[in-house]
Amino acid sequence: MPATPRKPRKKRAAVEQSSRGLTARQVADADAPAIMRTLVAAIEADGGQAIGVYRDPLGGSWQCLAALPLGKVAPTPFQRDLSEAHVKRLTARIDEIGRFLDPIIAVRNDDGTYWTPNGNHRRASMMNLGARSIVALVVPEREIAFKILALNTEKAHNLREKALEVVRMARELARLEPRPERDYALEFEEPALLTLGLCYETNGRFAGGAYNPVLKRCETFLSAKLPAAIELRVKRASKLLELDAAVSERVAELKARGLTSPYLKAFVLARVNPIRFQRSTDAPDWDDTIERMLTAARKLDTGKVKADQIAATGGAPTDD
């Protein structure tokens, strides 16, 4: 399927200080539009309480600071899984301070429940503490729930978490608004995350970090609508898992010879990577690149590999 050509990144121009957005007094403008009056009424009908309505200081968009019944707040269905260790630490800190100082972000659903695309660990911590309500910034535009992955500052995403969240988001958007995949570049951030997310769903221990450098160069957002794009990415994920199986076989052979370096997978991948030394800014063809890597991985003669060659590979160790 046709893909969107990769464009070189432009350097962001310096912005003059105090040149953009609203003044402090404008943020608190009391003349809220009808959409906000409707939202406030809905929040209060849901058992919540609006604390204040204001405009975002950067873009001027309207939003509401509100107290919501905690039982009506849930994570988005495409969100990453909770980190129990992080929830435990966060619960202890909130309990120690005795204050909830960091409002979650929420959007309202038609059934009177709320999704939080940014705040699930805080929500879980408040649940653990037995809280009855939680303070949230309620945004009237429901689509914000799909645009906020990059703003999640609660706990840094690792590659696996981000990729899984992106592919879950893609499925939800395919159901709600199946536009071309490339239309959601902002929400998905990087096209490689979609393919990697499908790999992680099949194999939770998949070494995505080892393949991400190659995928970042080969992947582009697709012009196909999301349902068809997801089908193509399922095929790509299957091919990538096939490549990983072949690479893992070569790693196992090297280990059987007594070579136990943490760089074994990185070494094999470097040996079979056909675009390693290419400097073109154009994205290489995905299918051709991965197929060539798969062929090379199956043919690699590990009996000729020497320990000093592996040591020279360097770089970060990868999981097998």
C-alpha positions in Angstrom: 0.0 0.0 0.0 1.2 3.5 -0.7 2.9 5.3 2.2 3.5 8.9 3.1 7.0 10.0 2.1 9.2 11.0 5.0 9.9 14.7 5.1 13.1 16.1 6.7 12.5 17.7 10.0 12.6 21.5 10.1 14.4 23.2 13.0 12.0 25.0 15.3 12.5 28.7 15.2 13.1 30.5 18.5 10.0 32.0 20.0 10.1 35.5 21.6 9.2 35.4 25.2 5.7 36.6 26.2 4.6 36.7 22.6 1.9 34.0 22.5 -1.3 33.0 24.3 -3.5 34.8 26.8 -2.7 37.1 29.6 -3.5 35.9 33.2 -6.7 38.0 33.3 -7.9 36.6 29.9 -7.4 33.0 31.2 -10.1 33.7 33.8 -12.6 35.2 31.4 -16.0 34.6 32.9 -18.0 34.6 29.6 -17.9 30.8 29.0 -19.5 29.6 25.7 -22.6 27.4 25.6 -20.5 24.2 25.2 -19.0 24.8 28.6 -22.3 25.6 30.3 -23.6 22.3 28.9 -20.5 20.5 30.2 -20.8 22.0 33.7 -24.5 21.0 33.9 -23.6 17.4 32.8 -20.8 17.2 35.4 -23.2 18.2 38.1 -25.9 15.8 36.9 -23.3 13.0 37.1 -22.7 13.7 40.8 -19.7 15.9 40.3 -19.0 19.6 41.0 -17.6 22.2 38.7 -14.9 24.2 40.6 -14.2 26.7 37.8 -14.2 27.2 34.0 -11.2 28.8 32.3 -9.3 29.1 29.1 -6.0 27.4 28.4 -3.3 30.0 28.6 -1.5 28.9 25.4 -4.3 28.1 22.9 -7.3 29.8 24.5 -9.3 26.6 24.5 -12.0 26.2 27.2 -11.8 23.6 30.0 -13.3 22.9 33.4 -11.7 22.2 36.7 -14.1 19.8 38.5 -14.4 17.3 41.3 -15.6 14.0 39.9 -17.0 10.9 41.6 -14.0 8.5 41.6 -16.2 5.5 40.8 -17.2 7.1 37.4 -13.6 7.7 36.3 -11.8 5.0 34.3 -8.7 4.8 32.0 -9.1 4.9 28.3 -9.5 1.4 26.8 -6.3 1.7 24.8 -4.2 2.9 27.7 -1.0 1.1 28.9 -1.3 -1.3 31.8 -0.8 0.0 35.3 2.6 -0.4 37.0 1.7 -1.8 40.4 5.1 -0.7 41.8 4.5 2.9 40.6 1.0 2.9 42.0 2.3 1.6 45.4 4.9 4.4 45.6 2.5 7.1 44.5 -0.2 5.9 46.9 2.3 6.1 49.8 3.4 9.7 48.7 -0.1 11.0 48.4 -1.0 9.5 51.8 2.1 10.9 53.4 1.4 14.4 52.1 -2.3 14.1 52.8 -3.2 16.2 49.7 -4.0 15.4 46.1 -2.2 18.1 44.3 -2.0 17.0 40.6 -5.4 16.9 38.9 -5.9 14.2 36.3 -7.1 15.0 32.8 -10.6 13.7 31.8 -13.1 13.6 29.0 -16.8 12.9 29.5 -18.6 10.0 27.8 -22.2 10.1 26.8 -23.2 7.7 29.6 -21.9 10.0 32.3 -18.6 8.2 32.9 -15.2 9.7 32.3 -12.0 8.6 30.7 -8.7 9.7 31.9 -6.0 9.6 29.2 -3.5 11.1 31.6 -3.9 10.2 35.3 -4.6 6.5 35.6 -1.9 5.8 38.2 -3.1 8.8 40.2 -6.7 7.4 39.9 -5.6 4.0 41.1 -3.7 5.5 44.0 -6.8 7.5 45.1 -8.8 4.3 44.8 -6.3 2.5 47.0 -6.7 5.3 49.6 -10.4 5.0 49.7 -11.1 8.4 48.2 -14.6 9.2 47.1 -13.8 11.9 44.5 -10.9 13.2 42.4 -10.1 16.6 40.9 -9.8 16.6 37.1 -9.3 19.0 34.3 -12.3 18.1 32.1 -11.8 18.9 28.5 -15.0 19.2 26.3 -13.4 17.8 23.1 -13.5 14.0 23.5 -10.8 13.6 20.7 -8.2 15.0 23.2 -8.2 11.5 24.7 -6.4 10.3 21.6 -3.9 13.1 21.4 -2.4 13.1 24.8 0.0 10.2 24.8 3.1 12.5 24.4 1.9 14.6 27.4 1.8 11.7 29.9 4.3 12.8 32.5 3.0 10.6 35.3 5.4 7.7 34.6 7.7 7.7 31.6 6.6 5.2 28.9 9.1 2.5 27.9 9.0 1.3 24.3 6.8 -1.6 25.0 4.2 0.5 26.9 4.1 3.2 24.3 3.8 0.7 21.4 1.0 -1.2 23.1 -0.9 2.0 23.9 -0.6 3.2 20.3 -1.9 0.0 18.7 -4.8 -0.1 21.1 -5.6 3.5 20.2 -5.5 2.6 16.5 -8.1 -0.1 17.0 -10.4 2.2 18.9 -10.0 4.9 16.3 -10.6 2.4 13.5 -13.9 1.7 15.2 -14.9 5.3 15.9 -13.5 7.2 13.0 -11.6 5.1 10.4 -9.7 7.8 8.6 -6.4 7.1 6.8 -3.6 6.1 9.2 -1.5 9.1 8.2 -4.2 11.4 9.5 -3.4 10.3 13.0 0.4 11.0 12.9 0.1 13.3 15.9 -1.7 10.7 18.0 0.5 7.8 17.0 3.8 9.8 17.1 5.9 7.2 15.2 4.7 4.6 12.6 7.1 2.0 13.9 5.1 1.9 17.2 2.1 0.4 15.4 4.1 -2.6 14.1 6.0 -3.0 17.4 2.8 -2.9 19.4 1.4 -5.8 17.4 4.6 -7.7 18.0 4.4 -7.1 21.8 0.8 -8.3 21.8 2.0 -11.6 20.4 5.2 -11.9 22.4 5.4 -9.8 25.6 9.2 -10.4 25.7 9.8 -9.3 22.2 13.1 -7.3 21.9 11.5 -4.3 20.2 14.4 -2.0 21.1 16.7 -4.1 18.9 14.6 -3.7 15.8 13.4 -0.1 16.4 16.4 1.6 14.7 15.7 -0.3 11.5 11.9 0.2 11.7 12.4 4.0 12.3 14.1 4.2 8.9 11.7 1.9 7.0 8.3 2.8 8.5 6.1 5.6 7.3 2.4 6.4 8.0 0.2 4.6 5.6 -2.4 6.2 3.3 -4.8 3.3 3.8 -7.7 3.8 6.2 -7.1 2.4 9.6 -8.9 -0.9 9.3 -6.9 -1.8 6.2 -3.7 -0.3 7.6 -4.0 -2.4 10.8 -4.4 -5.5 8.6 -1.2 -4.6 6.8 0.6 -4.0 10.0 -0.5 -7.4 11.4 1.3 -8.9 8.4 4.3 -6.8 9.0 4.4 -7.8 12.7 4.2 -11.5 11.7 7.2 -11.0 9.3 9.1 -9.2 12.0 8.5 -12.0 14.5 9.6 -14.5 11.9 12.9 -12.5 11.6 13.3 -12.4 15.3 12.9 -16.2 15.5 15.7 -16.6 12.9 17.9 -14.1 14.7 17.3 -15.9 18.0 18.3 -19.2 16.4 21.7 -17.6 15.4 22.1 -16.2 18.9 21.4 -19.6 20.4 24.1 -21.1 18.2 26.6 -18.5 19.3 25.8 -19.2 23.0 26.2 -22.9 22.3 29.8 -22.1 21.2 30.4 -20.5 24.6 30.0 -16.9 23.4 27.9 -15.2 26.1 28.2 -11.5 25.4 25.2 -9.3 26.1 25.7 -7.9 22.5 24.9 -11.2 20.7 21.6 -10.1 19.3 23.0 -6.6 18.4 25.8 -8.4 16.6 23.6 -10.7 14.5 21.3 -7.8 13.6 24.2 -5.6 12.6 25.5 -8.4 10.4 22.1 -8.9 8.6 21.1 -5.3 8.3 21.2 -4.2 4.6 20.6 -0.5 5.3 23.2 -0.2 8.1 25.5 2.0 6.1 23.0 3.7 3.8 22.8 7.5 4.2 19.8 8.2 2.0 17.1 10.3 3.6 14.4 8.4 1.7 12.7 5.6 3.6 13.9 2.1 2.4 11.2 -0.3 1.2 9.9 -2.1 4.3 9.2 -5.5 2.7 12.5 -5.6 0.8 14.5 -4.6 3.9 12.9 -7.1 6.3 13.0 -9.9 3.7 16.7 -9.3 3.0 17.3 -9.4 6.8 15.4 -12.6 7.1 17.3 -14.3 4.3 20.6 -13.1 5.7 19.8 -14.3 9.2 18.9 -17.7 8.0 22.2 -18.0 6.0 24.5 -16.5 8.6 27.3 -19.0 9.4 27.8 -18.5 13.2 30.7 -21.0 13.1 32.9 -18.4 11.5 32.2 -15.7 14.1 35.0 -14.8 16.5 34.7 -13.3 20.0 36.6 -10.2 19.1 34.1 -9.4 16.3 31.2 -9.5 18.8 33.1 -7.3 21.3 33.6 -4.7 18.5 29.9 -4.5 18.0 29.4 -2.5 21.3 26.2 -0.6 21.8 23.5 -1.3 24.4 22.8 -4.9 25.2 19.5 -6.3 23.9 17.1 -8.8 25.4 17.0 -12.2 23.6 
